[in-house]
Amino acid sequence: MNTPIASSANGTFRLAVDIGGTFTDVVLMAPDGRLSTTKVPSTPDDYARGVIEGCRQILMRENVAASDVAEMLHASTVATNAILEGKGARTALVTTEGFRDVLELRRIRVPRLYEPLYRKPPPLVPRRHRFEVAERVGPRGEVLRALDEAAFQGIAGQIEAAGIEAVAVCFLHSYANPDHERRAGELLRTLLPDCFVTLSVDVLPEIREYERTSTTVINAYVAPPVSRYLTSLRAGLDKEGITAPLFMMQSSGGILDLETVLQRPALVVESGPAAGVIGAGFVGRRAGFDNIIALDVGGTTAKASVIERGRYLTTDEYEVGGGISLSSRLVKGGGYALRLPVIDVSEVGTGGGSIVRLNAAGNISVGPQSAGAKPGPVAYGQGGVEPTVTDANVALGYLNPVAIADGTVAIDLAAARASIECEVAGPLGRSVEEASYGVLAIANALMARSVRSVTTSRGRDPRDFALLAFGGGGGLHAVGLAASLGMRRVIIPPAAGVFSAFGLLYSEIEFAQSQGFLTPLDTADPAALGEAFTRLEASVLRHLGRPADTVRLQRRLDLRYAGQAFELAVDMPEGAFDTAMRDALAAAFDEEHARTYGHRLPRAHPREIVTLRVIGTVITERPESHLAARKAQGPAATRPAYFGDAGWLEARIVERQGLATPLDGPLIVEEPDATIIVPPGWTASLDTRFNILIDQTVELPA
C-alpha cells in the first residue's frame, strides 16, 4: 500500500486520468514529483462517473485536498467511440454547388484489393442532409461567383426540420479565400443558434476537397457527444471541489485547453493512444534508449508505436471508423479520412478482455470482441461467462489467484479455469493449461502484427529496438512477444499499468496552424513564404495566450515531387530561405521519401511546397517523477506457473524493488497496477531510473 502523500498549500498537485475499455487509470503527481496511482472500473454508461470516482478515491487516500489540485489532464476515447459506434451527432454538410457527393466519391483506393464487391462505410452525412450553395472561388482566391446568401434561409429551414445537431461547412477553394465560408458560418449561426457550426477554414485550411470535407464533417459529427461528456465531467469535478483547469490530450501528442477541444474535437479523436507514446518517449530518453517500440496492452486493444532517435513519429494520413483505424499511405478507403496530425500508432483488437472462442474450423480465435468493463472477464465475477485472455493468464498462474489492482478486483480462479475447460480445452481435448498457453501464443501473434506494421512494414528491424511495454497487460505479454520478434530486451517502466495517464503528466500544451501554399520549392518567393509563416506564428501565439519567449515555434513544410498526389512533412531549419536551405529541404524530403516509399528522385526533378504549418509548444519545466514509497514486502513467496514445454514451475513472487539485484526467471513481479512475467531464460534487473530491464540470457528452442 502506498504511503500517503502529504497535502500542500501551494496547489501544485497534478491529476492525470486515462479511460480504458476495462479500467480508468488515475495518477497524482505531488509538487516534488512523487507519484501515486489507482485504477477503478470504467463506467461505459457514463465515463465521467468513473473519472470522478477515481479522482475522489486517490485524493482521499493520499490526504490531498481537492483545492490543492492545480491542473487536471485527461485522455479519452469518447470522440473515437462516437465514430466507431455510429453514435455521433445528426450532421449536415453545406458545400459548393456541384460538390455534394465528395463524401461519397472519396478516393479510388480500397483496403481489400481482391474483393470487387467491397462496400465502403456509409458517409457520416447522408445525401439528403448535404446541401449545395451557389458560390465559386478559384484556387488562387479569386471570386468567380458571389455567394448566394438568399439560399441560406431555405437551407436553415430544412436543417431545422431534419433535427440536425451539427453543421459542417466546406467550400471548394476556401483555403485560398475564406470570405464566402466565413460569411456562410455567420448566416448559419444566426439562423440556427442551437446547432454546432464548424468551418473547414478553422479545421483544415488546406487543399484536397475530400480530406478537408471529411475532416470537417468528423469535427461536426463528434462535437455534440464530446461537448456533453466534457460538460458533464466539468460539472462533476466542480462538485467535488476540483476546480483546476482541465486539459485534453490531442492526437498529435500535445495537450489542449477545454475551450479549444469543444470547438475542434476532431483533434482528440486518438487522444488515448497518444498519451502512452509520450510517456514512453520520456522514459526512454531518461533511461538512455533512443530507439524503442512502445507497446500498450489494455483490456480491449494492443497498440504499438515507434520512437526513433528519441522522437515519436506522426502522420496526417489517418483513417478512423468503418471497421478500421490506421495510419497508412498505401492502404486506404476503409474508414473516414482524418487529415490532422496523429501519432503514428498501429492497433489490433487484442487485449486482456478479448473473448476467446473456437472458430468454424475448430481453431482458437482471440478477439476482436471484448468483455469490456461490464461484464468483464469470467475471473472478475461480474457476470462474464465467455473466457478471455485475462482468464487464460489466471489459469496459467500468472495473475494473483486472489485479487489484482491493489486488492480492488477479486479473482475467481475456479471460474476462470472452468470457462476455459468448457469453451476451449474440452472441445480441443487439451488440458486447461495447454489451452490457456495456446490462447496466449495466439494473442501474442496478433499483437506482433501491430509491432510489425510500424517496423518491418516500414523498413525497420524490430531487433534494433528495445520493447517498452505498459498497460494492464503489457508486462504479461511483453517477453513472449519480444521473443517471437527476435528482440532481446524488454523495459517495464514504473506505473506501467497506468502508464498512459502517466504520459499525460509529461505532455506539453501545444497548438498548430496550417495554410495551403502550393508553389515550386526552387522558385518559391522568400518574402511571401516568410509573411505566411509570420501570420501563422502570430495566430498560434494568439491562441496560446502566452508570451513569445515561453513558446517554442516549429516551422514545417509539406513537400512532394511534382506530379505526385500526396506529400511528406519536413521541418524547416533556422536561417534564410536561400539556395542552401532549398537544397537542405530537398535532401531531407528525399531521405523521408526513401524511408517511406523505398526510392527517391534526382535533384533535378521539381519539388513542390503544398502546405505550411507552425507548431507552438509551451515550454514547461517538469519535476523528476518517482513512485511514492511502499511498505516492504512480506516473506518471500512462490506460486506455480505454467511455461509451455517447461511445464509447471515454482515462480518467485517479487516486487519491483526486489530486483535491485538481478534475478533469473521464472519470476512474477506483482505491482498495484500491473503484473510482469519473467519466464525461464530471461533475467530481470532495475536500472537507476527504477525501470525493470528484462534481458534474454539463454537461447531457448522455438
Wavefront OBJ file of the C-alpha trace (Angstrom):
o trace
v 0.000 0.000 0.000
v 1.262 3.499 -0.830
v 2.436 5.808 1.939
v 0.104 8.866 1.733
v 1.484 11.956 0.036
v 1.286 14.888 2.441
v -1.019 17.666 1.293
v 0.378 21.027 0.278
v -0.852 24.585 0.454
v 0.866 25.604 -2.766
v -1.790 23.994 -5.009
v 0.634 22.373 -7.433
v -0.641 18.791 -7.411
v -1.486 17.486 -10.865
v -4.074 14.821 -11.716
v -3.947 12.716 -14.881
v -6.759 10.373 -15.947
v -6.945 7.938 -18.865
v -10.089 5.959 -19.712
v -9.626 2.415 -20.956
v -12.066 -0.210 -22.114
v -11.898 -2.006 -18.756
v -10.271 0.323 -16.232
v -9.945 4.063 -15.720
v -6.400 4.934 -14.603
v -5.568 7.843 -12.302
v -2.133 9.258 -11.419
v -1.494 12.008 -8.870
v 1.797 13.907 -9.009
v 2.990 15.825 -5.946
v 4.978 19.082 -6.214
v 8.244 17.171 -5.674
v 7.435 14.641 -8.438
v 6.223 11.765 -6.268
v 3.533 9.678 -7.943
v 0.555 7.832 -6.548
v -1.699 5.686 -8.714
v -5.053 3.935 -8.682
v -7.334 2.011 -11.041
v -11.125 1.924 -10.957
v -13.520 0.105 -13.290
v -14.593 2.175 -16.306
v -18.271 3.133 -16.447
v -19.343 2.864 -20.110
v -22.851 4.162 -19.400
v -21.272 7.457 -18.246
v -17.465 7.587 -18.391
v -17.419 10.802 -16.357
v -18.709 8.874 -13.339
v -15.683 6.556 -13.326
v -13.288 9.503 -13.755
v -14.797 11.363 -10.820
v -14.793 8.249 -8.633
v -11.117 7.600 -9.396
v -10.183 11.187 -8.556
v -12.188 11.049 -5.336
v -10.514 7.814 -4.241
v -6.935 8.879 -4.857
v -7.328 12.312 -3.227
v -8.945 10.763 -0.163
v -6.328 8.018 0.086
v -3.420 10.446 -0.240
v -4.979 13.057 2.052
v -4.832 15.759 -0.623
v -7.463 18.490 -0.688
v -9.359 18.955 -3.963
v -8.437 22.650 -3.860
v -4.744 21.696 -3.967
v -5.083 20.264 -7.482
v -3.673 22.886 -9.834
v -4.139 21.056 -13.144
v -6.075 18.088 -14.472
v -5.064 16.226 -17.621
v -7.318 13.813 -19.454
v -7.231 11.322 -22.331
v -10.497 9.853 -23.555
v -11.940 7.712 -26.327
v -15.303 9.497 -26.363
v -14.715 11.017 -29.823
v -13.363 7.748 -31.247
v -16.247 5.733 -29.840
v -18.805 8.116 -31.332
v -17.415 7.267 -34.798
v -16.794 3.552 -34.238
v -20.263 3.017 -32.789
v -22.070 5.372 -35.182
v -23.366 7.421 -32.267
v -22.252 10.881 -33.310
v -24.483 13.870 -33.904
v -27.087 14.141 -36.639
v -24.962 16.155 -39.044
v -25.491 18.274 -42.181
v -22.975 19.440 -44.791
v -23.166 22.738 -46.664
v -20.859 22.856 -49.680
v -20.220 24.406 -53.072
v -22.742 23.701 -55.813
v -21.711 20.557 -57.696
v -19.705 19.039 -54.819
v -22.457 17.453 -52.780
v -21.136 13.937 -53.354
v -17.466 14.415 -52.430
v -18.000 12.294 -49.298
v -19.450 9.530 -51.472
v -16.754 9.604 -54.169
v -13.773 9.685 -51.779
v -10.577 8.260 -53.257
v -10.242 5.352 -55.662
v -8.330 3.109 -53.240
v -9.965 0.338 -51.227
v -8.327 -1.674 -48.424
v -9.272 -5.065 -49.891
v -7.765 -5.326 -53.338
v -9.277 -8.682 -54.274
v -12.812 -8.007 -53.060
v -14.584 -6.335 -56.020
v -17.893 -6.100 -54.157
v -16.322 -4.405 -51.124
v -18.631 -1.747 -49.677
v -17.118 1.333 -48.137
v -18.722 2.524 -44.902
v -21.633 4.948 -45.444
v -20.806 8.669 -45.204
v -21.314 10.246 -41.806
v -23.697 12.670 -43.532
v -26.424 11.020 -45.670
v -27.103 12.611 -49.071
v -30.438 14.125 -48.000
v -28.567 16.187 -45.410
v -25.948 17.531 -47.834
v -26.843 20.974 -49.223
v -25.318 22.869 -52.155
v -24.853 26.650 -52.335
v -24.152 28.718 -55.441
v -20.675 30.229 -54.964
v -17.248 29.797 -56.504
v -13.744 30.877 -55.540
v -10.769 29.984 -57.721
v -7.640 28.168 -56.488
v -5.794 31.494 -56.228
v -8.552 33.069 -54.142
v -10.262 34.960 -56.975
v -14.065 35.248 -56.660
v -15.663 33.665 -59.730
v -19.228 33.659 -58.414
v -20.635 35.584 -55.481
v -22.121 33.723 -52.507
v -25.894 33.263 -52.793
v -26.818 34.471 -49.311
v -30.536 34.274 -50.003
v -30.330 30.473 -50.225
v -29.451 30.091 -46.558
v -32.926 30.825 -45.286
v -34.284 27.754 -47.072
v -31.282 25.583 -46.170
v -31.592 26.519 -42.500
v -35.287 25.628 -42.574
v -34.539 22.159 -43.948
v -31.750 21.600 -41.432
v -34.000 22.588 -38.544
v -36.844 20.390 -39.781
v -34.472 17.394 -40.008
v -33.448 17.738 -36.350
v -29.797 18.392 -37.219
v -27.416 18.963 -34.274
v -24.241 19.959 -36.124
v -23.400 21.568 -39.475
v -20.105 21.313 -41.388
v -19.343 23.998 -43.988
v -16.730 23.257 -46.655
v -16.473 25.294 -49.860
v -14.236 24.258 -52.741
v -11.305 26.681 -52.501
v -11.931 28.310 -49.113
v -8.305 27.629 -48.112
v -7.291 30.246 -50.705
v -10.012 32.776 -49.795
v -12.125 32.087 -46.675
v -14.574 35.002 -47.081
v -17.505 33.012 -48.508
v -17.132 30.243 -45.951
v -16.908 32.634 -43.021
v -19.993 34.517 -44.213
v -21.859 31.218 -44.535
v -20.879 30.409 -40.963
v -22.217 33.757 -39.750
v -25.548 33.210 -41.504
v -25.977 29.651 -40.227
v -25.091 30.554 -36.637
v -27.695 33.336 -36.742
v -30.411 31.183 -38.302
v -29.558 28.034 -36.279
v -28.439 29.224 -32.834
v -28.809 25.754 -31.279
v -26.612 23.986 -33.870
v -22.876 23.450 -33.652
v -21.434 25.039 -36.830
v -17.858 24.298 -37.908
v -15.912 25.643 -40.906
v -13.186 23.888 -42.873
v -11.021 27.036 -42.748
v -10.910 26.676 -38.954
v -10.270 22.934 -39.002
v -8.094 22.253 -42.089
v -7.381 25.197 -44.435
v -5.519 23.029 -46.976
v -6.024 21.691 -50.497
v -7.859 18.423 -51.322
v -11.597 18.742 -51.085
v -12.272 15.164 -49.920
v -9.838 15.102 -46.996
v -10.843 18.633 -45.973
v -14.556 17.848 -46.186
v -14.208 14.541 -44.341
v -12.164 16.085 -41.527
v -14.627 18.965 -41.126
v -17.563 16.545 -41.067
v -15.817 14.431 -38.395
v -15.331 17.591 -36.336
v -19.063 18.327 -36.555
v -20.128 14.708 -36.030
v -18.253 14.231 -32.744
v -18.736 17.741 -31.327
v -22.102 17.266 -29.532
v -21.201 13.960 -27.808
v -17.782 15.317 -26.797
v -19.426 18.504 -25.530
v -21.977 16.556 -23.490
v -19.259 14.374 -21.960
v -16.886 17.208 -21.103
v -19.680 19.411 -19.762
v -20.809 16.546 -17.515
v -17.224 15.884 -16.423
v -16.543 19.548 -15.676
v -19.718 19.819 -13.601
v -18.846 16.638 -11.672
v -15.304 17.813 -10.950
v -16.550 21.198 -9.778
v -18.987 19.435 -7.444
v -16.043 17.506 -5.964
v -14.184 20.780 -5.467
v -11.660 20.060 -8.248
v -11.859 23.415 -9.984
v -8.416 23.201 -11.610
v -8.173 23.835 -15.384
v -8.954 20.754 -17.481
v -6.673 19.903 -20.404
v -7.226 17.167 -23.006
v -4.616 15.106 -24.813
v -4.781 15.604 -28.574
v -3.941 13.003 -31.189
v -0.632 14.671 -32.065
v 0.784 14.326 -28.553
v 0.226 17.809 -27.114
v -2.492 18.902 -24.725
v -5.238 21.454 -25.343
v -7.449 23.597 -23.166
v -11.105 22.665 -22.792
v -12.430 25.572 -24.883
v -10.328 24.591 -27.917
v -11.374 20.943 -27.632
v -15.046 21.926 -27.610
v -14.537 23.846 -30.880
v -12.189 21.340 -32.553
v -12.986 17.918 -31.058
v -11.528 16.146 -34.114
v -8.115 16.952 -32.607
v -8.737 14.465 -29.771
v -10.090 11.501 -31.774
v -6.975 9.417 -30.992
v -6.055 11.021 -27.670
v -5.802 7.823 -25.610
v -3.019 6.045 -27.559
v -1.026 9.285 -27.851
v -0.551 9.689 -24.097
v 1.237 6.365 -23.673
v 3.651 7.113 -26.528
v 4.543 10.473 -24.955
v 5.308 8.717 -21.669
v 7.351 6.036 -23.452
v 9.445 8.668 -25.204
v 10.084 10.475 -21.932
v 11.099 7.321 -20.053
v 13.209 6.072 -22.961
v 15.184 9.310 -23.210
v 15.842 9.390 -19.459
v 16.974 5.765 -19.456
v 19.285 6.244 -22.444
v 17.228 4.314 -25.005
v 16.705 6.342 -28.174
v 15.164 3.536 -30.234
v 12.211 1.824 -28.618
v 8.924 0.253 -29.613
v 6.128 1.363 -27.305
v 3.623 -1.433 -26.674
v 0.366 -0.646 -24.863
v -1.715 -3.724 -23.963
v -5.044 -2.765 -22.440
v -8.310 -4.515 -21.853
v -9.612 -4.170 -25.412
v -6.695 -3.459 -27.749
v -2.931 -3.623 -28.156
v -1.206 -0.612 -29.696
v 2.349 -0.222 -30.981
v 4.336 2.836 -31.978
v 7.973 3.509 -32.869
v 10.181 6.063 -31.117
v 13.278 6.521 -33.237
v 16.297 8.572 -32.267
v 14.299 9.865 -29.320
v 11.379 11.131 -31.417
v 7.954 9.655 -31.910
v 6.579 9.563 -35.433
v 3.468 11.444 -36.536
v 1.326 11.240 -39.643
v -1.647 13.063 -41.107
v -2.663 10.108 -43.299
v -5.163 8.625 -40.870
v -8.485 6.859 -41.244
v -10.888 6.082 -38.440
v -14.144 4.126 -38.241
v -15.722 1.793 -40.735
v -14.075 -1.187 -39.040
v -10.534 0.194 -39.382
v -8.265 2.675 -37.602
v -4.844 3.041 -39.123
v -2.210 5.402 -40.479
v -1.116 4.060 -43.836
v -0.203 5.833 -47.052
v -0.827 2.648 -49.012
v -3.968 1.087 -47.503
v -6.901 3.468 -47.707
v -10.617 3.626 -48.212
v -11.747 1.538 -45.245
v -12.574 4.419 -42.902
v -13.171 8.151 -42.761
v -10.235 10.398 -43.656
v -8.973 12.470 -40.731
v -6.223 14.729 -42.065
v -4.862 16.068 -38.801
v -1.538 15.315 -37.087
v -1.757 11.960 -35.286
v 0.958 9.971 -33.508
v 1.673 7.004 -35.761
v 0.090 4.105 -33.853
v -0.928 0.663 -35.072
v -3.767 -1.005 -33.191
v -5.224 -4.512 -33.084
v -8.340 -5.699 -31.266
v -6.495 -7.945 -28.818
v -6.269 -7.183 -25.103
v -6.868 -8.665 -21.701
v -10.631 -8.598 -22.133
v -10.614 -10.113 -25.635
v -13.057 -13.012 -25.834
v -11.686 -16.472 -26.686
v -13.724 -18.808 -28.887
v -13.275 -21.713 -31.254
v -13.919 -20.711 -34.865
v -15.740 -22.735 -37.523
v -12.540 -24.666 -38.269
v -12.186 -25.655 -34.613
v -9.190 -23.380 -34.004
v -8.714 -20.895 -31.167
v -9.824 -17.368 -32.041
v -8.957 -14.345 -29.870
v -10.989 -11.107 -30.160
v -11.699 -8.592 -31.515
v -14.855 -8.722 -29.366
v -14.113 -7.771 -25.775
v -15.816 -8.388 -22.448
v -15.034 -4.744 -21.612
v -15.647 -3.291 -18.166
v -19.094 -4.866 -17.965
v -19.307 -7.824 -17.514
v -15.536 -8.219 -17.824
v -13.526 -11.469 -17.714
v -15.061 -14.512 -16.042
v -12.411 -14.329 -13.284
v -13.719 -10.935 -12.150
v -17.026 -12.457 -11.042
v -19.107 -9.642 -12.521
v -21.299 -11.775 -14.766
v -18.867 -12.647 -17.562
v -19.417 -16.134 -18.986
v -17.113 -16.230 -22.042
v -13.390 -16.875 -21.393
v -10.935 -14.068 -22.149
v -7.175 -13.610 -22.402
v -7.198 -12.479 -18.768
v -8.841 -15.762 -17.767
v -6.041 -17.628 -19.572
v -3.444 -15.627 -17.599
v -5.261 -16.512 -14.382
v -5.408 -20.219 -15.296
v -1.669 -20.265 -16.044
v -0.866 -18.898 -12.585
v 0.449 -15.596 -13.938
v -2.127 -13.381 -12.210
v -2.679 -13.413 -8.479
v -5.394 -16.023 -7.811
v -6.968 -13.922 -5.024
v -7.074 -10.286 -6.159
v -5.417 -7.780 -8.516
v -5.369 -3.963 -8.933
v -4.050 -3.439 -5.381
v -6.722 -5.733 -3.996
v -9.677 -3.881 -5.536
v -10.610 -6.643 -8.032
v -11.260 -10.111 -6.606
v -10.197 -13.087 -8.751
v -12.134 -16.338 -9.083
v -9.554 -18.905 -10.227
v -12.004 -21.789 -10.349
v -14.445 -19.885 -12.563
v -11.656 -18.857 -14.970
v -10.437 -22.448 -15.335
v -13.976 -23.792 -15.726
v -14.759 -21.330 -18.552
v -11.623 -22.330 -20.488
v -12.311 -26.018 -19.863
v -15.871 -25.699 -21.179
v -15.266 -23.442 -24.188
v -11.715 -24.278 -25.318
v -9.844 -27.089 -23.604
v -12.635 -29.673 -23.559
v -13.600 -29.374 -27.243
v -9.899 -29.495 -28.218
v -9.111 -32.463 -25.993
v -6.397 -30.478 -24.180
v -5.669 -29.645 -20.564
v -6.711 -26.238 -19.258
v -3.099 -25.078 -19.032
v -2.246 -26.265 -22.559
v -5.307 -24.493 -23.965
v -4.544 -21.333 -21.961
v -0.929 -21.309 -23.146
v -2.216 -21.636 -26.715
v -4.536 -18.677 -26.154
v -1.561 -16.557 -25.075
v 0.505 -17.691 -28.072
v -2.268 -16.608 -30.445
v -2.805 -13.327 -28.602
v 0.930 -12.599 -28.811
v 0.941 -13.409 -32.538
v -1.886 -10.940 -33.102
v -0.094 -8.276 -31.073
v 3.059 -8.924 -33.098
v 1.143 -7.781 -36.179
v 0.788 -4.314 -34.667
v 4.540 -4.206 -33.979
v 5.436 -5.397 -37.477
v 3.137 -2.833 -39.084
v 5.200 0.001 -37.565
v 8.580 -1.692 -38.076
v 9.178 -4.303 -40.796
v 6.338 -2.912 -42.907
v 8.109 0.458 -42.849
v 11.669 -0.633 -43.387
v 12.716 -1.060 -39.744
v 14.001 -4.180 -37.990
v 12.377 -4.709 -34.553
v 15.601 -6.358 -33.367
v 17.229 -2.911 -33.489
v 14.807 -1.664 -30.822
v 14.005 -2.330 -27.174
v 10.392 -3.142 -26.343
v 8.931 -0.773 -23.741
v 5.684 -2.360 -22.584
v 2.923 -0.903 -20.446
v -0.806 -1.044 -19.891
v -2.535 -3.541 -17.631
v -1.457 -6.453 -19.849
v 1.876 -5.175 -21.133
v 4.008 -6.962 -18.559
v 2.109 -10.219 -19.046
v 2.765 -10.427 -22.781
v 5.939 -8.394 -23.361
v 8.606 -11.089 -23.062
v 6.694 -13.673 -25.110
v 6.060 -11.081 -27.794
v 9.683 -9.900 -27.794
v 10.937 -13.470 -28.120
v 8.705 -14.087 -31.143
v 10.135 -10.967 -32.827
v 13.786 -11.742 -32.027
v 14.046 -8.822 -29.590
v 16.351 -9.379 -26.619
v 15.455 -6.535 -24.233
v 12.164 -5.545 -22.617
v 11.659 -2.426 -20.482
v 8.798 -2.143 -17.972
v 8.567 1.430 -16.637
v 7.273 2.384 -13.193
v 3.484 2.778 -13.001
v 3.252 0.554 -16.092
v -0.392 -0.343 -15.530
v -1.455 3.311 -15.544
v 1.249 4.490 -17.917
v -0.951 6.357 -20.387
v -2.166 8.508 -17.511
v 1.489 8.985 -16.501
v 2.312 10.093 -20.055
v -0.204 12.916 -19.743
v 1.930 14.451 -16.995
v 4.788 14.900 -19.460
v 2.764 16.232 -22.357
v 3.073 19.875 -23.254
v 0.450 22.436 -24.197
v 0.570 22.557 -27.974
v -1.350 24.172 -30.814
v -0.766 24.055 -34.583
v -1.994 26.135 -37.517
v -1.621 25.329 -41.216
v -2.159 27.079 -44.543
v -2.237 25.907 -48.130
v 0.746 27.300 -50.099
v 1.120 25.487 -53.420
v 4.315 26.580 -55.195
v 7.538 25.036 -56.593
v 10.249 24.751 -53.926
v 13.020 26.160 -56.110
v 11.077 29.258 -57.197
v 9.123 29.988 -54.010
v 9.131 33.687 -53.073
v 11.091 34.030 -49.793
v 9.164 37.173 -48.830
v 5.744 35.592 -49.389
v 6.844 32.453 -47.552
v 8.160 34.473 -44.625
v 4.988 36.570 -44.404
v 2.810 33.451 -44.415
v 4.844 31.823 -41.649
v 4.787 35.064 -39.616
v 0.974 35.178 -39.831
v 0.721 31.546 -38.738
v 3.090 32.135 -35.823
v 1.084 35.169 -34.691
v -2.112 33.116 -34.849
v -0.560 30.310 -32.786
v 0.763 32.723 -30.143
v -2.597 34.498 -30.011
v -4.382 31.217 -29.440
v -1.968 30.001 -26.766
v -2.144 33.353 -24.991
v 1.458 33.092 -23.814
v 4.460 35.438 -24.255
v 6.573 34.582 -27.282
v 9.609 33.766 -25.113
v 7.668 30.968 -23.374
v 6.619 29.219 -26.596
v 8.774 27.060 -28.873
v 7.713 27.566 -32.509
v 8.496 24.995 -35.184
v 8.005 25.772 -38.884
v 7.149 22.806 -41.082
v 6.635 22.293 -44.828
v 4.649 19.610 -46.613
v 6.605 18.744 -49.778
v 6.063 16.428 -52.748
v 7.622 15.626 -56.098
v 5.858 17.444 -58.930
v 3.165 15.147 -60.303
v 2.578 13.341 -57.000
v -0.763 13.410 -55.234
v 0.469 13.210 -51.627
v 3.217 14.850 -49.654
v 5.553 14.367 -46.682
v 6.303 16.758 -43.815
v 9.769 18.255 -43.353
v 10.897 20.562 -40.537
v 12.218 23.926 -41.719
v 15.648 24.807 -40.257
v 16.647 28.224 -38.968
v 18.096 30.744 -41.394
v 17.376 32.497 -44.670
v 15.337 30.788 -47.357
v 18.197 30.710 -49.833
v 19.635 28.113 -52.218
v 21.391 26.266 -49.382
v 18.140 25.943 -47.429
v 16.238 24.789 -50.522
v 18.838 22.077 -51.045
v 18.691 21.070 -47.382
v 14.892 20.830 -47.513
v 15.056 18.805 -50.723
v 17.588 16.430 -49.170
v 15.501 15.989 -46.011
v 12.414 15.307 -48.126
v 14.327 12.807 -50.301
v 15.501 10.923 -47.212
v 11.972 10.727 -45.788
v 10.573 9.697 -49.176
v 13.130 6.894 -49.451
v 12.258 5.670 -45.940
v 8.535 5.761 -46.658
v 8.352 4.558 -50.255
v 11.749 2.987 -50.865
v 13.030 5.366 -53.571
v 13.940 8.969 -54.345
v 14.151 11.080 -57.486
v 17.151 13.078 -58.772
v 17.604 16.672 -57.511
v 16.761 17.926 -60.997
v 13.165 16.712 -60.596
v 10.953 19.582 -59.344
v 9.666 19.544 -55.775
v 6.590 21.436 -54.626
v 5.580 23.073 -51.382
v 1.956 22.187 -50.641
v 1.252 23.306 -47.074
v 2.881 25.465 -44.418
v 2.445 24.576 -40.755
v 3.534 26.153 -37.458
v 3.504 24.163 -34.226
v 3.631 26.126 -30.982
v 4.647 24.323 -27.781
v 4.577 25.974 -24.348
v 7.960 25.498 -22.658
v 7.332 23.871 -19.274
v 9.686 22.524 -16.635
v 8.585 19.187 -15.156
v 9.944 17.697 -11.914
v 11.641 14.312 -11.823
v 8.978 11.701 -11.088
v 9.183 8.724 -8.763
v 6.650 6.406 -7.182
v 5.600 7.082 -3.631
v 7.228 4.730 -1.124
v 5.507 1.401 -0.452
v 5.568 -0.813 2.590
v 8.165 -3.561 2.493
v 7.093 -6.919 1.075
v 6.380 -9.764 3.455
v 8.172 -13.130 3.498
v 9.385 -14.470 0.156
v 6.679 -16.377 -1.711
v 6.331 -18.529 -4.788
v 3.459 -19.607 -6.997
v 3.238 -22.415 -9.570
v 3.028 -21.058 -13.111
v 2.896 -22.845 -16.455
v 5.603 -22.158 -19.076
v 4.804 -24.336 -22.079
v 7.348 -27.101 -22.694
v 8.918 -26.383 -19.305
v 5.596 -27.238 -17.674
v 4.630 -26.075 -14.195
v 7.450 -24.291 -12.351
v 7.628 -22.541 -8.994
v 7.913 -18.856 -9.882
v 9.273 -16.476 -7.266
v 6.890 -13.597 -6.408
v 8.722 -10.260 -6.058
v 8.027 -6.545 -6.065
v 9.907 -4.055 -8.223
v 12.389 -3.088 -5.508
v 13.224 -6.776 -5.090
v 15.050 -6.597 -8.448
v 17.808 -4.312 -7.139
v 19.941 -7.447 -7.510
v 19.341 -9.179 -10.878
v 17.172 -12.288 -10.658
v 16.726 -15.088 -13.166
v 13.299 -16.266 -14.278
v 10.858 -17.692 -13.670
v 9.646 -14.607 -11.783
v 6.306 -12.917 -11.276
v 6.598 -9.218 -10.413
v 3.390 -8.062 -8.731
v 2.542 -4.366 -8.590
v -0.627 -2.477 -7.637
v -1.451 -1.720 -11.264
v 0.233 -4.488 -13.277
v 1.852 -7.928 -13.243
v 5.106 -8.736 -15.080
v 6.085 -12.232 -16.174
v 9.778 -13.161 -16.492
v 9.982 -16.703 -17.975
v 12.941 -19.084 -17.774
v 15.890 -17.950 -19.890
v 15.387 -14.256 -19.068
v 16.858 -12.101 -16.294
v 15.244 -9.075 -14.646
v 17.016 -6.139 -13.001
v 16.467 -2.494 -12.121
v 18.206 0.468 -13.726
v 18.929 3.756 -11.939
v 15.514 5.111 -13.021
v 13.642 2.208 -11.406
v 12.741 0.697 -14.782
v 12.666 -3.099 -14.933
v 15.069 -4.362 -17.607
v 14.355 -7.910 -18.792
v 17.132 -9.420 -20.902
v 17.322 -12.742 -22.695
v 20.166 -14.769 -21.231
v 19.504 -18.245 -22.615
v 18.602 -19.122 -26.183
v 15.516 -21.312 -25.931
v 14.284 -23.601 -28.714
v 11.428 -22.149 -30.747
l 1 2 3 4 5 6 7 8 9 10 11 12 13 14 15 16 17 18 19 20 21 22 23 24 25 26 27 28 29 30 31 32 33 34 35 36 37 38 39 40 41 42 43 44 45 46 47 48 49 50 51 52 53 54 55 56 57 58 59 60 61 62 63 64 65 66 67 68 69 70 71 72 73 74 75 76 77 78 79 80 81 82 83 84 85 86 87 88 89 90 91 92 93 94 95 96 97 98 99 100 101 102 103 104 105 106 107 108 109 110 111 112 113 114 115 116 117 118 119 120 121 122 123 124 125 126 127 128 129 130 131 132 133 134 135 136 137 138 139 140 141 142 143 144 145 146 147 148 149 150 151 152 153 154 155 156 157 158 159 160 161 162 163 164 165 166 167 168 169 170 171 172 173 174 175 176 177 178 179 180 181 182 183 184 185 186 187 188 189 190 191 192 193 194 195 196 197 198 199 200 201 202 203 204 205 206 207 208 209 210 211 212 213 214 215 216 217 218 219 220 221 222 223 224 225 226 227 228 229 230 231 232 233 234 235 236 237 238 239 240 241 242 243 244 245 246 247 248 249 250 251 252 253 254 255 256 257 258 259 260 261 262 263 264 265 266 267 268 269 270 271 272 273 274 275 276 277 278 279 280 281 282 283 284 285 286 287 288 289 290 291 292 293 294 295 296 297 298 299 300 301 302 303 304 305 306 307 308 309 310 311 312 313 314 315 316 317 318 319 320 321 322 323 324 325 326 327 328 329 330 331 332 333 334 335 336 337 338 339 340 341 342 343 344 345 346 347 348 349 350 351 352 353 354 355 356 357 358 359 360 361 362 363 364 365 366 367 368 369 370 371 372 373 374 375 376 377 378 379 380 381 382 383 384 385 386 387 388 389 390 391 392 393 394 395 396 397 398 399 400 401 402 403 404 405 406 407 408 409 410 411 412 413 414 415 416 417 418 419 420 421 422 423 424 425 426 427 428 429 430 431 432 433 434 435 436 437 438 439 440 441 442 443 444 445 446 447 448 449 450 451 452 453 454 455 456 457 458 459 460 461 462 463 464 465 466 467 468 469 470 471 472 473 474 475 476 477 478 479 480 481 482 483 484 485 486 487 488 489 490 491 492 493 494 495 496 497 498 499 500 501 502 503 504 505 506 507 508 509 510 511 512 513 514 515 516 517 518 519 520 521 522 523 524 525 526 527 528 529 530 531 532 533 534 535 536 537 538 539 540 541 542 543 544 545 546 547 548 549 550 551 552 553 554 555 556 557 558 559 560 561 562 563 564 565 566 567 568 569 570 571 572 573 574 575 576 577 578 579 580 581 582 583 584 585 586 587 588 589 590 591 592 593 594 595 596 597 598 599 600 601 602 603 604 605 606 607 608 609 610 611 612 613 614 615 616 617 618 619 620 621 622 623 624 625 626 627 628 629 630 631 632 633 634 635 636 637 638 639 640 641 642 643 644 645 646 647 648 649 650 651 652 653 654 655 656 657 658 659 660 661 662 663 664 665 666 667 668 669 670 671 672 673 674 675 676 677 678 679 680 681 682 683 684 685 686 687 688 689 690 691 692 693 694 695 696 697 698 699 700 701 702
